[in-house]
Amino acid sequence: MAGQVHYAVEGAIARLTLDQQDKLNAMSFEMWTAVSALVQRAEADRAVRLIVVTGAGGKAFCAGADISQFGDNRTGEEAVLAYDRAVNDASFALAHASKPTIAAIDGICFGGGMGLAMSCDLRLASAVSRFRIPAARLGIGYGYDNVRMLTQRLGFGPTAELLFSARIVGAEEARGLGVLQHVWPAQTYAADLAAYLQTMAENAPLSLIAAKQALVELEKPESEQNRAKAQAAIAACYHSRDYVEGQAAFKEKRTPQFKGE
C-alpha cells in the first residue's frame, strides 16, 4: 500500500499521522486524497477542537511527494491535473478548516511536506527539524497556489529565497523566517508539544472557530472577504453558555470548563 494517513482522536485533539516510513512519510497520491476527507471528519466531530498533522516514525514529518509515483501520476495532462487537484484539496482543507490546524514537525519537512505544513495555521517543531523546497533541484514548477500561500505567510523575499536556493534550512532559521511559531529541544519536544496543545485545546471552542473564520477571511482579497460570516461566528461566542462560563470562572479564579455551546 502506498502509505497511509492514520486518524485518531485524543480528547479534544484529532491527529492525522502521515505514515510511509520507508520513504520518510513521502506523500503518495492516496495520502494526498485522504487528507481532505479526514479534515472534514474532524470538523464534523463536535468533540474535536484542534486538528494536528504529524509524521510517523520520529525521523520525518514528510519528505515531500512520493517521486516514485510521478511516472504514473504526473505524466500526461489529465494525470497531472488529477494529482495537482489532490494536493490542492489537501492544502485547502487544512487552510480553510473551521477549526485550528497545527503541523507538529519532528525531523525532515521537505517539498510537498513543507507545503502541507505551511497550509496549517501553526507549525511547531523540534530543534532537529529541517526544511526545504527542492523543486528547482528536481525540474519541477512549484505550484502557483503554493507560491501564493508562501508569500502570504512569509512575505515575498523569504519565499523567493527558499524557492530560488532550494537549500536546507534548520529549525531556528525557519523560526526566524516565520515558518515556525515554536521550536523545542529534541529531548523535550514531545512533552512540550503535548503541553502546548493541551493549553490550546482547553480554550473555548467557539472562540477558536471565530478566530479561525476571521483569519480565513482576512487572507482573501478584500473584495472577496465575507465579513458577515466572520461577524456571525464572533456573535455566536457572546450568545453561548461558554461566554457565561468564562466570566464565572474568571470571577471564581478557576479553570473554565468549556463545552462549545
Buried (B, 14 or more C-beta within 10 A) or exposed (E): EBBBBEBEEEEBBBBBBBBBBEBBBBBBBBBBBBBBEBBEBBBEBEEBBBBBBBBBBEBBBBBBBBBEBBEEBBEEEEBEEBBBEBBBBBBBBBBBBBBBBBBBBBBBBBBBBBBBBBBBBBBBBBBBBBBBBBBBEEEBEBBEBBBEBBBEBBEEEBBBEBBEEBEEBBBEEBBEBEBBBBBBEBEEBBEBBEEBBBEBBBBBBBBBBBBBBBBBBEBEEEEEBEEEEBBEBBEBBEEBEBBEBBEEBEEEEEEBEBEBE
